[in-house]
Amino acid sequence: MATTSSTTTSSPNIRSLIPARIDRLPWSKFHTRLVMALGVAWILDGLEITIASNVGPDLTLHNTLNMSAGAVSDIAWWYLIGEVIGALFFGRLSDKLGRKNLFMITLGVYLVGSGLTACTPDGGHWFIFLYATRVIAGMGIGGEYAAINSAIDEMIPAKFRGRIDLAVNGTYWAGAILGTVVTLWALNHVDAAWGWRVAYFVGPVLALCIILVRRNLPESPRWQIMHGRQVEAERTINEIEQQVSATRGPLPPVDESKELEIHPAAQIGYVTLLRTLFRVYPGRSTLVAALMITQSFLYNAIFFTSSLVLEYFFHVKATDTGYYFFAFAAGNLLGPLTLGRLFDTIGRKKMISSTYITAGLLLVITAVLFKQGDLTATTQTICWAVVFFFASAGASAGYLTASEVFPLEVRAKSIAVFFAIAQLFGAFGTHWYGHLIGNGTDRNSLFLGYMVGAVAMILGGVAAIFFGVNAEGKSLEDVATPLSVIGKPSEASSS
């Protein structure tokens, strides 16, 4: 086995081939296990959001929590606040303490928070307890977004990174489908006082199983070597190579020209990070902000109000809106799964810009048909499914972009910052669209909302045309030079 890291008595610097060793690996059972264990974060988020939305009406009953409709609607808001707090707090810790430490902690935080939600006492003012547990669960999931995106990107070989990231982010909708199935069963076959609790317990049970799998995953050797832990990094990469070669045979040779000279950098706080992002990487920061904000605004606005649109404008019974959701979620799930490979072959800029712009244009057509009254509940849902087939692939690529275009040392914090900003815009979209729906008599107001969402997505696509980064097939170190690497030109100068 070739030695990949060394130091000399005259220099504290480290010379390493670890990134090159990771990127030349063929796909193996190790990578499949890694993706399955870490990718569950998005399934859990989709599960949580869907369950909270579907059990809301039951929480207004006298034999449950006896909450008002307004109090129920605030559940999603508190979960969102928790996600923002968790992303920022755990994102910084992930860059400081390592990916593995954090993706174990964040899953544990989610498990505790969601488990406590299911144990909320009935009646009185216990809804405050419910809100607090929603914040805790949201913190866990928010932290997952920062730590998991970083870990997956750093341990997946470069040629697979795009399609894997899109597929993993797209599994949010697998969680949403699972959440719909769970709530339809629980609310129709379990007494109302217990049905919503059973639904909320599904997430913690799944998380508990995944924690056992995650315990055996390694730390990111990229993170270890960039933080000066060359002995640990060498041990980790050797273990990974042994697992891969055990199922795939002899490994390809390492490109010696990819050796990096590393001088571990100091930790960077959020204030310094923001200065770095917008001064050193203005184009990339503009790109990521545009992609994350526009997709979050559109998704939150339409997803969280879709059942109200079906109920108020198409007179679908509230108990039946979940069935229409299956088609909506299927379109969102299939987009990243079927288009993901193209982001690695055709390229990031072309695919991100085309998916965003296509989704925006299709939404314009859908909005016009909606305004004219030419759609039924079924055709409206089909239109949404087609729009979000493209929008979901683009949105997943937004997270991919945020996780690969900034240096390793600030990767998790960068994801956290843009995730938090995007979620705030998403919350505004949900609130605004809810008011546009009103009592379901004015199609013109909601038409305006759809047009604003469409224009937002088109602008995100335009940003990708001008500021997009051709990261397909490239090592992360070639896309964004780590702060710890010396003697290697930075990609930031032109973007």
C-alpha positions as CSV (number, residue, x, y, z in Angstrom):
1,M,0.0,0.0,0.0
2,A,1.5,3.4,-1.0
3,T,2.2,5.9,1.7
4,T,0.0,9.0,1.2
5,S,1.0,11.3,4.0
6,S,4.3,12.4,5.4
7,T,6.0,15.2,7.2
8,T,9.6,16.3,7.5
9,T,11.6,17.6,10.5
10,S,12.0,20.9,8.8
11,S,8.4,21.5,7.9
12,P,5.1,21.0,9.7
13,N,3.3,20.5,6.4
14,I,1.8,17.2,5.3
15,R,2.0,15.7,1.8
16,S,-1.0,13.5,1.0
17,L,-2.7,11.6,-1.8
18,I,-5.8,10.8,0.2
19,P,-8.3,12.8,-1.9
20,A,-6.9,11.1,-5.1
21,R,-7.2,7.7,-3.4
22,I,-10.8,8.3,-2.6
23,D,-11.7,9.6,-6.1
24,R,-10.2,6.7,-8.0
25,L,-12.2,4.0,-6.1
26,P,-14.9,2.0,-8.0
27,W,-18.4,1.9,-6.7
28,S,-18.7,-0.9,-4.0
29,K,-20.8,-2.3,-1.2
30,F,-19.0,0.2,1.1
31,H,-20.4,3.1,-0.8
32,T,-23.9,1.7,-1.0
33,R,-23.9,1.1,2.8
34,L,-22.6,4.7,3.3
35,V,-25.3,6.2,1.2
36,M,-28.1,4.2,2.9
37,A,-26.9,5.0,6.4
38,L,-26.4,8.7,5.8
39,G,-29.1,9.4,3.2
40,V,-31.9,8.5,5.7
41,A,-31.7,12.1,6.9
42,W,-33.8,13.3,4.0
43,I,-36.3,10.5,4.4
44,L,-36.8,11.5,8.0
45,D,-37.3,15.1,7.1
46,G,-39.9,14.2,4.5
47,L,-41.5,11.9,6.9
48,E,-41.7,14.5,9.7
49,I,-43.1,17.3,7.5
50,T,-45.8,15.0,6.0
51,I,-46.9,13.5,9.3
52,A,-47.1,17.0,10.9
53,S,-49.3,18.2,8.0
54,N,-51.6,15.1,8.0
55,V,-52.2,14.7,11.7
56,G,-53.0,18.4,12.3
57,P,-56.8,18.0,12.2
58,D,-56.7,15.3,14.8
59,L,-54.8,17.6,17.2
60,T,-57.8,20.0,17.3
61,L,-60.1,17.3,18.8
62,H,-61.1,17.5,22.5
63,N,-59.8,14.0,23.3
64,T,-56.3,14.9,22.0
65,L,-54.5,18.2,22.5
66,N,-57.6,20.4,21.7
67,M,-55.5,22.9,19.8
68,S,-56.9,25.7,17.6
69,A,-56.3,25.6,13.8
70,G,-53.8,28.5,14.2
71,A,-51.9,26.6,16.9
72,V,-51.7,23.5,14.7
73,S,-50.4,25.6,11.8
74,D,-47.6,26.9,14.0
75,I,-46.2,23.3,14.5
76,A,-44.4,23.5,11.1
77,W,-43.0,27.0,12.0
78,W,-41.4,25.8,15.2
79,Y,-39.9,22.8,13.4
80,L,-38.5,25.2,10.8
81,I,-37.0,27.3,13.5
82,G,-35.3,24.2,15.0
83,E,-33.9,23.3,11.6
84,V,-32.3,26.7,11.2
85,I,-30.8,26.6,14.7
86,G,-29.6,23.1,14.2
87,A,-28.0,23.8,10.9
88,L,-26.0,26.7,12.2
89,F,-25.0,25.2,15.5
90,F,-24.2,21.7,14.3
91,G,-22.8,22.9,11.0
92,R,-20.0,24.7,12.9
93,L,-19.4,21.7,15.1
94,S,-19.2,19.4,12.1
95,D,-16.4,21.5,10.6
96,K,-14.6,21.6,14.0
97,L,-15.2,18.1,15.4
98,G,-15.6,15.9,12.4
99,R,-18.4,14.5,10.3
100,K,-18.9,11.2,12.1
101,N,-19.2,12.7,15.5
102,L,-21.9,15.1,14.3
103,F,-24.0,12.7,12.2
104,M,-24.3,10.5,15.2
105,I,-25.2,13.4,17.5
106,T,-27.7,15.0,15.1
107,L,-29.6,11.7,14.6
108,G,-29.8,11.2,18.3
109,V,-31.1,14.7,18.8
110,Y,-33.8,14.1,16.2
111,L,-34.7,10.8,17.8
112,V,-35.2,12.4,21.3
113,G,-37.2,15.3,19.9
114,S,-39.6,13.4,17.8
115,G,-40.0,10.7,20.4
116,L,-41.0,13.4,23.0
117,T,-43.5,14.8,20.5
118,A,-45.3,11.5,20.5
119,C,-45.4,11.6,24.3
120,T,-47.0,15.1,24.6
121,P,-49.6,15.0,27.3
122,D,-53.2,15.7,26.4
123,G,-55.2,18.9,27.0
124,G,-54.3,22.1,28.8
125,H,-51.3,24.1,27.6
126,W,-49.2,21.1,26.7
127,F,-49.0,22.3,23.1
128,I,-46.1,24.4,24.4
129,F,-44.3,21.2,25.2
130,L,-45.2,20.0,21.7
131,Y,-43.6,23.1,20.1
132,A,-40.5,22.6,22.2
133,T,-40.1,19.1,21.0
134,R,-40.6,20.2,17.4
135,V,-37.7,22.6,17.8
136,I,-35.5,19.8,19.1
137,A,-36.5,17.4,16.3
138,G,-35.9,20.2,13.8
139,M,-32.5,20.9,15.3
140,G,-31.5,17.3,14.7
141,I,-32.6,17.4,11.0
142,G,-31.1,20.8,10.4
143,G,-27.8,19.5,11.7
144,E,-28.1,16.4,9.5
145,Y,-28.3,18.5,6.4
146,A,-24.9,20.2,7.1
147,A,-23.0,17.2,8.4
148,I,-24.4,14.6,6.0
149,N,-24.0,16.5,2.8
150,S,-20.4,17.2,3.8
151,A,-19.7,13.5,4.6
152,I,-21.3,12.1,1.5
153,D,-19.5,14.5,-0.8
154,E,-16.1,13.9,0.8
155,M,-16.3,10.1,0.7
156,I,-18.0,9.5,-2.7
157,P,-15.7,9.2,-5.7
158,A,-15.8,12.3,-7.9
159,K,-17.4,10.7,-11.0
160,F,-20.4,9.5,-8.9
161,R,-20.9,12.6,-6.7
162,G,-23.5,14.4,-8.7
163,R,-26.0,11.6,-9.2
164,I,-25.6,10.3,-5.7
165,D,-26.2,13.7,-4.1
166,L,-29.3,14.2,-6.2
167,A,-30.6,10.7,-5.4
168,V,-30.0,11.2,-1.7
169,N,-31.6,14.6,-1.6
170,G,-34.5,13.3,-3.6
171,T,-35.3,10.6,-1.1
172,Y,-37.0,13.4,1.0
173,W,-40.0,12.5,-1.2
174,A,-39.7,8.8,-0.3
175,G,-40.0,9.9,3.3
176,A,-43.0,12.0,2.3
177,I,-44.7,9.0,0.7
178,L,-43.9,6.9,3.7
179,G,-45.4,9.6,6.0
180,T,-48.6,9.7,3.9
181,V,-49.0,5.9,4.1
182,V,-48.3,5.9,7.9
183,T,-50.8,8.7,8.6
184,L,-53.5,7.3,6.4
185,W,-53.3,4.0,8.2
186,A,-52.9,5.4,11.7
187,L,-55.7,8.0,11.4
188,N,-58.1,5.5,9.9
189,H,-57.4,2.4,12.0
190,V,-56.2,3.7,15.3
191,D,-58.3,5.7,17.9
192,A,-57.8,9.4,17.4
193,A,-56.2,9.8,20.8
194,W,-53.4,7.5,19.8
195,G,-53.3,7.6,16.0
196,W,-51.2,10.8,15.8
197,R,-48.8,9.5,18.4
198,V,-48.3,6.2,16.5
199,A,-47.5,8.2,13.4
200,Y,-44.9,10.4,15.2
201,F,-43.2,7.3,16.6
202,V,-42.3,5.9,13.2
203,G,-39.4,8.4,12.7
204,P,-37.7,7.6,16.0
205,V,-37.9,3.9,15.4
206,L,-36.3,4.3,12.0
207,A,-33.6,6.6,13.5
208,L,-32.8,4.0,16.2
209,C,-32.2,1.4,13.5
210,I,-30.0,3.7,11.5
211,I,-27.9,4.7,14.5
212,L,-26.7,1.1,14.8
213,V,-25.6,1.1,11.2
214,R,-23.9,4.5,11.4
215,R,-21.7,3.4,14.3
216,N,-19.6,1.4,11.9
217,L,-19.1,4.1,9.3
218,P,-15.6,5.8,9.2
219,E,-14.8,9.5,9.7
220,S,-14.2,11.4,6.5
221,P,-10.4,10.9,5.7
222,R,-10.5,14.2,3.8
223,W,-11.6,16.0,7.0
224,Q,-8.9,14.2,9.0
225,I,-6.0,15.0,6.7
226,M,-7.0,18.7,6.2
227,H,-7.1,19.0,10.0
228,G,-3.6,17.5,10.4
229,R,-4.7,14.1,11.6
230,Q,-2.5,12.2,9.1
231,V,-2.2,9.0,11.2
232,E,-5.9,8.7,11.7
233,A,-6.5,9.6,8.0
234,E,-4.1,7.0,6.8
235,R,-5.7,4.3,9.0
236,T,-9.2,5.3,7.7
237,I,-8.4,5.3,4.0
238,N,-6.6,2.0,4.4
239,E,-9.8,0.5,5.9
240,I,-11.9,1.9,3.2
241,E,-9.6,0.6,0.4
242,Q,-9.6,-2.9,2.0
243,Q,-13.4,-2.9,2.1
244,V,-13.7,-1.8,-1.5
245,S,-11.0,-4.2,-2.8
246,A,-12.6,-7.1,-0.9
247,T,-15.6,-6.9,-3.2
248,R,-14.2,-5.2,-6.4
249,G,-10.7,-6.8,-6.6
250,P,-7.4,-4.9,-7.2
251,L,-7.8,-1.1,-7.1
252,P,-6.8,1.3,-9.9
253,P,-3.4,3.0,-9.4
254,V,-3.2,6.4,-7.7
255,D,-2.3,9.5,-9.8
256,E,0.8,10.7,-8.0
257,S,0.5,14.1,-9.6
258,K,-2.6,14.7,-7.4
259,E,-0.5,14.9,-4.3
260,L,-1.3,17.9,-2.1
261,E,0.8,19.8,0.4
262,I,-1.3,20.7,3.4
263,H,-0.8,23.1,6.3
264,P,-3.8,22.7,8.7
265,A,-5.8,25.9,8.8
266,A,-7.3,27.6,11.9
267,Q,-11.0,27.4,12.6
268,I,-13.3,30.0,11.0
269,G,-16.3,31.5,12.7
270,Y,-19.5,32.6,11.0
271,V,-18.6,36.3,10.8
272,T,-15.3,35.5,9.1
273,L,-17.1,32.8,7.0
274,L,-19.6,35.3,5.5
275,R,-16.7,37.7,4.7
276,T,-14.9,34.9,3.0
277,L,-17.9,33.7,1.0
278,F,-18.9,37.0,-0.4
279,R,-15.4,38.5,-0.9
280,V,-13.4,35.5,-2.0
281,Y,-16.3,33.6,-3.7
282,P,-18.8,36.3,-4.7
283,G,-20.0,34.4,-7.8
284,R,-20.4,31.1,-6.1
285,S,-22.1,32.7,-3.1
286,T,-24.5,34.5,-5.4
287,L,-25.2,31.2,-7.3
288,V,-25.8,29.1,-4.1
289,A,-28.0,31.8,-2.6
290,A,-30.1,32.1,-5.8
291,L,-30.5,28.3,-6.1
292,M,-31.3,27.7,-2.5
293,I,-33.7,30.6,-2.0
294,T,-35.7,30.2,-5.1
295,Q,-36.3,26.5,-4.7
296,S,-37.1,26.8,-1.0
297,F,-39.6,29.6,-1.7
298,L,-41.4,27.6,-4.4
299,Y,-41.4,24.3,-2.6
300,N,-42.6,25.6,0.7
301,A,-45.2,27.8,-0.9
302,I,-46.8,25.1,-3.1
303,F,-46.1,21.9,-1.0
304,F,-47.5,23.2,2.3
305,T,-50.6,24.7,0.6
306,S,-51.4,22.1,-2.0
307,S,-54.0,20.3,0.2
308,L,-55.7,23.7,0.8
309,V,-55.8,24.3,-3.0
310,L,-57.4,20.9,-3.6
311,E,-59.9,21.4,-0.8
312,Y,-60.9,25.1,-1.5
313,F,-60.7,25.4,-5.2
314,F,-61.4,21.8,-6.3
315,H,-63.7,20.7,-3.4
316,V,-61.7,17.6,-2.5
317,K,-62.6,16.3,0.9
318,A,-59.9,17.0,3.5
319,T,-59.6,13.3,4.3
320,D,-58.9,12.5,0.6
321,T,-56.2,15.1,-0.2
322,G,-53.5,12.6,0.9
323,Y,-54.3,10.3,-2.0
324,Y,-53.6,13.1,-4.5
325,F,-50.3,13.7,-2.7
326,F,-48.9,10.4,-3.9
327,A,-48.7,11.6,-7.5
328,F,-47.2,14.9,-6.4
329,A,-44.5,13.1,-4.3
330,A,-43.9,10.5,-7.1
331,G,-43.0,13.3,-9.5
332,N,-40.6,14.8,-7.0
333,L,-38.9,11.5,-6.3
334,L,-38.5,10.4,-9.9
335,G,-36.9,13.7,-11.0
336,P,-33.6,13.3,-9.2
337,L,-33.5,9.6,-9.6
338,T,-33.9,9.7,-13.4
339,L,-32.1,12.9,-14.2
340,G,-29.2,12.6,-11.7
341,R,-26.8,10.8,-14.0
342,L,-27.0,13.7,-16.5
343,F,-25.6,16.1,-13.9
344,D,-22.4,14.1,-14.1
345,T,-22.3,13.6,-17.9
346,I,-23.9,16.6,-19.5
347,G,-22.7,18.8,-16.7
348,R,-23.8,20.9,-13.7
349,K,-24.3,24.3,-15.4
350,K,-26.4,23.0,-18.3
351,M,-28.6,20.7,-16.2
352,I,-29.1,23.0,-13.2
353,S,-30.0,26.0,-15.5
354,S,-32.3,23.8,-17.7
355,T,-34.2,22.1,-14.8
356,Y,-34.8,25.4,-13.0
357,I,-35.9,27.3,-16.1
358,T,-38.0,24.3,-17.4
359,A,-39.8,24.1,-14.0
360,G,-40.5,27.8,-14.1
361,L,-41.9,27.8,-17.6
362,L,-44.1,24.8,-16.9
363,L,-45.4,26.5,-13.8
364,V,-46.4,29.5,-15.9
365,I,-48.5,27.2,-18.1
366,T,-50.0,25.6,-15.0
367,A,-50.8,29.0,-13.5
368,V,-52.6,30.1,-16.6
369,L,-54.7,26.9,-16.8
370,F,-55.5,27.3,-13.2
371,K,-56.6,30.9,-13.5
372,Q,-58.8,30.0,-16.5
373,G,-60.5,27.1,-14.6
374,D,-59.3,24.5,-17.1
375,L,-58.0,22.1,-14.5
376,T,-59.6,19.5,-12.3
377,A,-58.1,18.2,-9.0
378,T,-56.6,15.3,-11.0
379,T,-55.1,17.4,-13.8
380,Q,-53.9,20.1,-11.3
381,T,-52.0,17.4,-9.4
382,I,-50.6,16.0,-12.7
383,C,-49.4,19.5,-13.6
384,W,-47.7,19.8,-10.2
385,A,-46.0,16.4,-10.6
386,V,-44.6,17.4,-14.0
387,V,-43.4,20.8,-12.8
388,F,-41.7,19.3,-9.7
389,F,-40.2,16.4,-11.7
390,F,-37.8,19.1,-13.0
391,A,-37.9,21.4,-10.0
392,S,-36.9,18.5,-7.6
393,A,-33.8,17.6,-9.7
394,G,-32.8,21.3,-9.7
395,A,-33.5,21.8,-6.0
396,S,-31.4,18.7,-5.1
397,A,-28.6,20.1,-7.3
398,G,-28.8,23.3,-5.3
399,Y,-27.8,21.3,-2.2
400,L,-25.1,19.6,-4.2
401,T,-23.7,22.9,-5.4
402,A,-23.7,24.3,-1.8
403,S,-21.7,21.3,-0.7
404,E,-19.0,21.2,-3.4
405,V,-18.1,24.7,-4.4
406,F,-16.6,25.9,-1.1
407,P,-13.4,24.7,0.7
408,L,-13.6,21.6,2.9
409,E,-12.8,23.5,6.1
410,V,-16.0,25.6,5.9
411,R,-18.2,23.2,3.9
412,A,-20.7,22.3,6.6
413,K,-20.9,25.9,7.8
414,S,-21.5,27.1,4.3
415,I,-24.3,24.6,3.8
416,A,-25.8,25.7,7.1
417,V,-25.7,29.4,6.3
418,F,-27.4,29.0,2.9
419,F,-29.8,26.4,4.2
420,A,-30.9,28.8,7.0
421,I,-31.3,31.7,4.6
422,A,-33.3,29.6,2.2
423,Q,-35.6,28.3,4.9
424,L,-36.5,31.8,6.0
425,F,-37.6,32.6,2.4
426,G,-39.5,29.3,2.3
427,A,-41.4,30.2,5.5
428,F,-42.4,33.5,3.9
429,G,-43.6,31.7,0.8
430,T,-45.8,29.4,2.8
431,H,-47.3,32.2,4.8
432,W,-47.9,34.4,1.7
433,Y,-49.5,31.6,-0.4
434,G,-51.7,30.7,2.6
435,H,-53.2,34.2,2.5
436,L,-53.5,34.2,-1.3
437,I,-55.7,31.1,-1.1
438,G,-58.1,32.9,1.3
439,N,-61.5,31.2,1.2
440,G,-61.0,29.7,-2.3
441,T,-63.0,32.2,-4.3
442,D,-60.2,34.4,-5.9
443,R,-58.1,32.5,-8.4
444,N,-56.4,35.7,-9.6
445,S,-54.5,36.2,-6.3
446,L,-53.1,32.6,-6.3
447,F,-52.3,33.0,-10.0
448,L,-50.1,35.9,-9.0
449,G,-48.4,33.8,-6.4
450,Y,-47.7,31.0,-9.0
451,M,-46.3,33.5,-11.4
452,V,-43.9,34.9,-8.7
453,G,-42.8,31.4,-7.9
454,A,-42.2,30.7,-11.6
455,V,-40.2,33.8,-12.1
456,A,-38.1,32.9,-9.0
457,M,-37.2,29.5,-10.5
458,I,-36.3,31.0,-13.8
459,L,-34.0,33.5,-12.1
460,G,-32.4,30.7,-10.3
461,G,-31.7,29.0,-13.7
462,V,-30.3,32.3,-15.1
463,A,-28.0,32.5,-12.1
464,A,-26.7,29.0,-12.9
465,I,-25.9,30.1,-16.5
466,F,-23.8,33.0,-15.4
467,F,-22.3,31.7,-12.1
468,G,-22.5,27.9,-12.5
469,V,-19.4,25.8,-11.8
470,N,-18.4,22.9,-14.0
471,A,-17.7,20.5,-11.1
472,E,-18.7,17.3,-12.8
473,G,-16.1,14.5,-12.5
474,K,-13.7,16.8,-10.6
475,S,-12.1,16.2,-7.3
476,L,-13.5,18.5,-4.6
477,E,-10.0,19.9,-4.2
478,D,-10.0,20.9,-7.8
479,V,-13.5,22.5,-7.5
480,A,-12.5,24.5,-4.4
481,T,-9.0,24.5,-3.0
482,P,-9.1,23.7,0.7
483,L,-7.8,26.5,3.0
484,S,-5.2,24.0,4.3
485,V,-3.6,23.3,0.9
486,I,-0.6,25.4,-0.2
487,G,1.1,25.8,-3.5
488,K,-2.1,25.1,-5.5
489,P,-4.0,27.8,-7.4
490,S,-7.5,28.6,-6.1
491,E,-10.6,28.3,-8.2
492,A,-12.0,31.3,-6.3
493,S,-10.2,33.9,-8.5
494,S,-12.6,33.5,-11.3
495,S,-15.8,32.8,-9.4
